[in-house]
Amino acid sequence: MGAVMPEGDTVLRTARRLHQALAGRELVRAELRWPSLGEADLAGRTVTEVAAYGKHILTRIAAADPAAPGPRRPTVPAVPLTLRSHLRMEGRWYVHARDAEPWPSPGRASVRAVLGGAQWTAVGTWLGLLDLVPTEGGERELIGHLGPDIMADGFDPQVAADRLLVVPEREVGAVLLDQTTVAGIGTMYMAEALFVQKVSPWTPVAEVDVPALLATARRQLLRGAAQAVPSTTGNPRRGMQTFVHGRSGRPCQRCGGTVRVAEIGPVDKRRPAFYCPACQPGPTPTDSGRPQKPLGANPAYREFRRPNGYRR
């Protein structure tokens, strides 16, 4: 099935770490090792906050102080800026004490961004997206097409449900993965929330209690954001953290039947959907019905490793 993209809980947890390390502090040194941003000089600017929206990390930076000495040739506007990063498949941000590690050398191809303050240094590796835009107007251009952030304060499942029901015949699993309907849910929490609600991923969304489903997904994501090893089952043991996700060919933790996996979504955006046929009765149009080995039995499969926390 390939690598697993980090979901909203990982992104929120990462944003919280970055906020704790950088917010309210001046950048002593910064490098954006991105083709279009290589000359951007952010040194001397203050990070105001780091926030998450869906699967996007927004590092907001204050306007330049007109009285402070700056570069002879300004390389970025003096207005407040937002650095948008997206982890995609392999990206991560990690934070270490300023003197705990040397500044990443130019030869480290994995490093895409380094933000250094007086106490902490944040290093972004293998980032999938990196943009620097004026906060006012620019943020909307980057993320304005997304649906409401399911992990945001004030998220209303009832209001968000209206967006999911615009096309009532769509498969509910595919709708949950569509970031333009609701932002932050990936394959893991799609599968786990549907399992808890006893709904097949291929059920038409109009036949589902959407507010209850979104409330379940939100609860799971927020719990995951507060855990070092996210678990929807409450069992942190390896291989036992989820009900069905990543468990194809293994026993269902509720009924003992065999968990299966099949593809879901448009042809150009196929994603794996794990489910238990006994606990989640309903349509399974992309499942061939053939016997399936446990996930990981194929040596070509590499499971995604989630970003770690602070490194000192």
N, C-alpha and C positions, 0 to 999 in steps of 0.2 A: 504493500500500500504506500510505501515511501515514507518520508519524514513527516512529522506532525507540526503544523504551524502553531506557535504560541497563541493562547487565547486571552480573553479579556482579563482573567485573573492574573496571569503572568505579567501582562502589560501594566496593570494597576499596581501590582507588587513592585515592579521595576520602577515605575514613576514615583512611587512613594520613597523608595531608596534614594533616587536621584534628588528628589525634593529635600529630603532630610540632609543630604550632603551639600547641596548647592544653593538652595533658596536663601535669599537675603545676603548672599556673599558675592564679592567681586571676583570676576575671572582674572586671575593673574596671567594665565596663558591659555590659549585655545587654538586648536587646529581642526579644520574640517577637511579631511582628506577625500574629497569628493570632486569629480571633474569640474563641475560648475561653481564650486564653492572654495576652491583652493586658496584664493586670495582674501577671503573674508577674515577680517581682523576683529575679534570680539573682546580682546584683552581690555580691561578697564571697565567693561560693562558689568552690571549687576544682574544676576539671575533672580527674577521675582518669584517664579514658581515653576514647578514641573507637574503637569497634569496628564491624565490618560483620557482618551476618548475612543471607546471601542478598542481597536488594536493599534491605535496611534499614540505616540508619546509626544507631548507638546511642552517643550522647554521655552518658557517665556523670559525674555531678556529686556531689561529697562532701556529707555532711551539713553543715548550718550549724554554725559555731563558736559555742557558747553564750556565749563570753566576748567575741565580736566585736560591735561595734555593728551593728544591723540596722535594717530599716524599722520604723517605729512600729507599723504594722499588717502582720504577716507575710502575704504573699500566696501562699506555697507552703509545704508541710510542711518541717520542719527535717531530715527524714530524707534519706538518699541518694536522688537522683533520676536518672531517665534521660530524655533528650530524644531521642525517636525521630523521624527524618525519612526521607522516601521521595522520591526524585527524580521518580517517575512519568515523564512524557514529556519535559518541558522543564526540570525542576528542576536546579539545580547549586549547589554550594558552591565559593566561591573564597576564597583567603586573601591578604591583603596586609599589608605592614608598617604598624604602627599609624598613622604619620603620612603614609603615602604617599597616602592618599585621605581626604576628609572623611567623617564619619559619615553614612550614608545618610539623606537627608532623608525626612520623613514622606510626602512626595508621591511617592516612588518605589514605585509599586504592585507592582512585581516583587519587592521585598524582603519576605521572610517571616520572617527571623530574622537577628539580628546578635549575635555573641558576641565581645566585645572584651577582650583582655588587655593587659598592659603592653607587649608587643612586637608582637603580631599581632592582626589582626581577621579574623574569619571571617564571610562574608556568604552567606546562603542565599537564592537567588532562585527564584521560581516552584516552590517545593517543593510536592509533591502531597499530602503528609501531614505533620503536625507534632503530636506528643503529648508531654506532660510527665507522667510517672507515677513513683510510688515504685519504685525499682529492684527491691526485694524484692516479688515478686508481680506488680507492674505490667508488667514486661517479659514475663513469661510470658503474661499476658492479651493482649498485643499480637502476639507472634510465636510463641506456643506451638503454634499450629495448623500451622506450617510444617514441612516436612521437614528433614532434616539439611542443613547448609550445605556445599555441594560444595567450597568453598574453605577450609574450616576445617582446622586442624591435627588430625590423627588421623582424618580422614574415611576411612571404610572402604567402598570400592565394593561389596564382597560383602554387607555388612550392609545398605547402602542399597538394593541390588537387590531385597531382599525387599519394600520398600514399592512399588516400581515394578511388581512382579508380582502385586499383590493382585487386579487385574482383568486377567487375562492376554490378553484379546482387545482391549484398548485399543490405539490407534495409538501407536507408540513416540514419534513426534514430539510428539503431544499430551501424553503422559505426562511427557516431559522438561520441557515448559513449565508443568506443574502444580506450583506452588510448594509444595503440601502433600505432594508426594512427595519432591522434592528441591529445595532453594532455591538460586537464583542463576543458573540457566540461562535465557536468553532466545532469541529467534528466531535470532540470529546463531550462537551456539554450539550450539544444537540442530542447525541445518543443517550446520555445519562438522564437528561430531563424527560425525554420521551419514554424511557424505560420506567421511570418513577410514575409517569402518568398512564402507563400501560397502553401506549399508542404506537402503532407501526409508523416508521418514518415516511412511508409512502401513502399514508392516509391523506385525502384532500383536506386542506387546512380548514375548510368550512365545516367539517365534521368534528373538529377538535375544540375543546374548551381552551381557547388561546390565552386568555388572561391567567388561568391556573397554570398553564404550561410555562408562560413567561415568568410567573412568580417563582416557579420551581427552579428554572434556569438561573434566575437572578440570585436566589438563595444559595445555590450550589457555587456560583461564580464568586460571590462575596466571601463564602467560607473558604474557597480555594485561595483567594487573595491573601488570607490571613494565615495560611499554612505553608510550612517549608516544603512539604510534599503533599500537594493537593489530593484529596480523597473524597469521593462522593459517598462511599460506603461507611466511612468512619474507621476503616481498617487500614493502617499505614503500611502493612506488610506488602512487600514487592509482589506484584501480580494480583493483589486483592484490593487495590485502591478504588477500582471502578466496578460497576455492576456488569456492564457489557462491553464498553469501549476497550479495544485492544485484546478482547478475550474470545475471538472466533475459534471454534473447535473445542472450547472449554465449557465446563458446566456452568449453567446460569446460577448465580448465587441466591436466587429466590426459589426456583422450581427444580433445579438440577438438570433441566434440559440442555441441549447444546446451543451455545451462542453462535450466531452466524454473522456474516458480513457481506454486503453487496454495494454496488455503486448507486449513487443518487445524484440528481441534479441535471442541468443541461449538458449536452454532449461535450461542450468545450470547458465545462467546469465540474467534471465528475469528481465526487468525493466519497470516501468510504462511510457507510452507515452500519454500525454494529447493532444487533438487536436479538431478542429472544422470541422466536416464533410462538411459543406457548404463552408467554407473559404479555406479548404485544401482538395480538391477533389482528389480521388485516392484510391489505395488499402487499406483495413483495415482487414487483414486476421485473426487477433486474437481478434477482437471485436465481441462479441456474438450478439450485437444489442439489448440486453435487456435494459429496463429502468434503469437508474442509479441515485442514490441519490447523493446530493452534497457531496464532499469530507469533511469528518469530521462528517457526520451524523452517522457513525459507531463509537461508543465510544471507540472501541479498537484502533482506529487510533490515533497516537500521532505525531504531526507535529514537525519537527526538529527546534530547536531554535539556531540561529546563534551565534557564539562567540561575546562577547561584546568587547569594547575597553579598554582603560586604566582604572584601578581602583586605586584610591588613598586612 
